Amino acid sequence: MLKQKRQLFELLFMAADLLVVSGAWCLSYWLRFEFELIAVDKGVPPFQHYLSLLLFIWLIWAFVFKRMGLYRPMRGVRRIRELWLLINANALAVLFLIAVTYLFREKSVPFSRLVFLYFWVAATLLTVFERSFLRFLLREVRRRGYNLRYLLIVGAGKVAGDIATRLRFHQELGIQLLGCLSRDGSEKKGPRGIPVVGSYADLDKFVQRVDVDQVVVALPLEDNMYLPEIMSHLQETTVDVKIVPDIYQFVSLGGAIEEFEGLPVLSVQSTPLEGINLFAKRALDLALAVAGAAVTLPLMGVIAFFVKLTSRGPIFYHQERVSVDGSKFTILKFRTMYVDAEHQGPGWTVQGDQRVTPLGKFLRACSLDELPQLLNVLRGDMSIVGPRPERPVFIEEFRRRVPKYMLRHKVPAGMTGWAQVHGWRGDTSIDKRIEYDLYYIENWSLLLDLKIVFLTLFRGLRRNAY
């Protein structure tokens, strides 16, 4: 029954996708040759010439969408994930279509490249809108108690409670929790009030007696010895089985499932800044650093003049800091202290610190002393946005007493960051700074970087002048 429902929904989604893609193809022809956003200078080809490609379009889009996993059940999948798949699938399908037109092209009536451009944009936008609308309808249907799937949890520990809480918060998923199985089944209630409907030994009988669509195995660590027996029972059924391991205490950053030569590997300390994401962040850094240097160069010239005029010593201050993966670099700042200020050793500035020059107090209060770090960004030492780089001598202290401190070095250090725009900078709580830094790493995106840059410009990065 469940398989038949899946096939029905797959056909409905495929029919809707092909319908809107067909509309996008016709719309693209109209925009190019009827609406004429750009003048047509080689004559208008017959509509039938473009209509003849619809069969190829249906075959290509159905194949690509299915291969990209867009017809798999997506209950519990974040909508942003589906939208990202749609964008990629439409781009790939358009490339296939262009290849097909070259194989079957007619020299007398070639296909317009602008039509393909319009089609790519229209197909992407329309399929995104169509999928969003269908998902909205499905959520409303499930909220009213229709199209439900029934789930059983094997395990009665913390993980089971967390699963139940998430299901209660997301009733639009249409998943009805039947209860959970514990080790001996003696309890009446499990974590978060889940009804205990039996023991691990009752699994086989329960699945045969009750209409269960999905079983989630969420054993506490101390019950993992029962996993082989549980899986042997489930292998004799047709229910959908998922395993949620009890490893929350070990996942510290960006937990994800990876693959190594066909073996599933659970990553518990990963970063989103890899591959294309790292390239995109670097491109944004270069663009912002070049623009920032061009705008602030006259101001930096004025500051350099007054630093030299008001106190003895060099204009710039060089200091060793630590960035991504523990790599060390020399940070560049305008000098705000007197020469030999740290002859007794490194230390935080304190209120009324006599080591800071009068001009230095003003520069530090407005964060103008950090403008030369744009050169560090251009050199690739650090980023515009990221956790603030710290000195090695302080890192050795913090890593011993602050949990997860070293995880902030999973991304490049930055001139500004999520912690800084919320006021956690300088001589403030290191625990709060780590909390905000880890939030930034786990939720990184180019939009978040731009938001932090905007907040930096809007709010400023004022800190104590001492």
Summary of the structure (lengths in Angstrom):
residues: 466
radius of gyration: 29.8
end to end distance: 71.3
largest distance: 87.5
contacts: 1331
relative contact order: 0.06
helix: 55%
strand: 14%
